[in-house]
């Protein structure tokens, strides 16, 4: 059975074994390169950013790109750690934990909403200030 990340997280916080919530909240990962070091949490939020003095000689665009790349790398590591922790909640399987696939696009997520074919006529006509 495929489980979504939200379902897995809900199970973790509701688990009878204490500490899942605290263990998830404590997940952090670091990535460093070229004089810049970042630390992100499980949500991908930047919790620490450090520069060597010489790294500040980079152009703003180059520095921003480096920070984004490092944050992405660290974020991938926090997700791996979170999946490893949540994997304990899943039944034993030879295939390992399954997480539902991400929708191809935002419009593929959630229920389909279709407009009504014969909308009722408006019974309320708003008043205007210019009468």
C-alpha positions in Angstrom: 0.0 0.0 0.0 1.4 3.4 -1.0 1.4 6.0 1.7 1.8 9.7 1.3 4.4 11.7 3.2 1.6 13.4 5.2 0.1 10.1 6.2 3.5 8.8 7.3 4.2 12.0 9.3 0.7 11.8 11.0 1.5 8.2 11.9 4.8 9.2 13.4 3.3 11.8 15.6 0.5 9.5 16.7 2.8 6.4 17.2 2.7 4.7 20.6 6.5 4.7 20.7 7.4 8.1 22.2 9.9 10.4 20.6 9.0 10.2 16.9 7.8 13.8 16.8 10.9 15.0 18.6 13.2 12.9 16.5 11.6 14.3 13.3 11.9 17.9 14.6 15.6 17.3 15.4 16.6 16.2 11.9 19.3 18.5 10.4 21.8 18.2 7.6 24.8 20.2 6.6 26.3 20.9 3.2 29.5 22.9 2.5 31.5 23.9 -0.5 33.7 26.8 -1.7 33.7 28.7 1.7 29.9 28.4 2.3 28.2 26.1 4.8 24.4 25.6 5.2 22.3 23.7 7.7 18.7 22.9 6.9 15.9 21.1 8.9 13.5 18.4 7.7 11.3 21.1 6.0 14.2 22.4 4.0 14.3 25.6 6.1 17.7 27.2 6.4 18.6 27.1 10.1 22.3 28.1 9.8 24.4 29.8 7.2 28.2 30.5 7.5 30.7 32.1 5.1 34.5 32.0 5.1 35.7 35.6 4.6 37.0 34.9 1.1 33.7 33.4 0.0 32.2 36.9 0.2 34.3 38.0 -2.7 31.9 36.1 -5.0 29.3 38.0 -7.1 25.9 38.1 -5.5 24.4 35.8 -8.2 27.2 33.3 -7.8 26.9 33.3 -4.0 23.1 32.9 -4.2 23.4 30.0 -6.6 25.9 28.3 -4.3 23.6 28.7 -1.3 20.6 27.3 -3.3 22.6 24.3 -4.4 23.9 23.5 -0.9 20.5 24.0 0.6 19.1 21.5 -1.9 21.8 19.0 -1.2 21.3 19.3 2.6 17.5 19.1 2.1 17.8 15.9 0.2 19.8 14.4 3.1 17.2 15.5 5.6 14.5 13.8 3.6 16.5 10.6 3.5 16.9 10.8 7.2 13.2 11.4 7.7 12.3 8.5 5.4 14.6 6.2 7.2 13.0 7.2 10.5 9.4 6.9 9.2 10.4 3.6 7.6 10.2 2.0 11.1 6.4 2.7 11.0 5.8 0.7 7.9 5.1 -3.0 7.8 8.1 -5.2 6.9 8.4 -5.7 3.1 11.1 -7.1 0.9 10.7 -4.0 -1.3 11.2 -1.4 1.4 9.0 1.6 2.3 6.8 2.9 -0.4 5.9 6.6 -0.7 3.2 7.6 -3.2 4.4 9.2 -6.4 4.3 13.0 -6.7 1.6 14.3 -9.1 2.9 15.2 -12.5 1.7 18.8 -12.0 -0.2 20.7 -9.4 -3.4 20.4 -11.5 -3.2 16.6 -11.1 -3.3 16.8 -7.3 -6.6 16.6 -5.5 -10.2 16.1 -6.7 -11.4 17.3 -10.0 -13.7 20.3 -9.7 -16.1 20.8 -12.6 -18.2 23.9 -13.1 -22.0 23.5 -13.0 -23.6 23.1 -16.4 -26.7 25.2 -15.7 -25.9 27.8 -13.1 -28.9 29.3 -11.3 -29.7 32.9 -12.2 -28.4 35.5 -9.8 -31.1 36.5 -7.4 -28.9 39.1 -5.7 -27.9 42.1 -7.7 -25.3 44.3 -5.9 -26.1 48.0 -5.6 -23.6 50.4 -7.1 -22.5 53.8 -5.7 -23.2 55.5 -9.0 -26.9 55.6 -9.3 
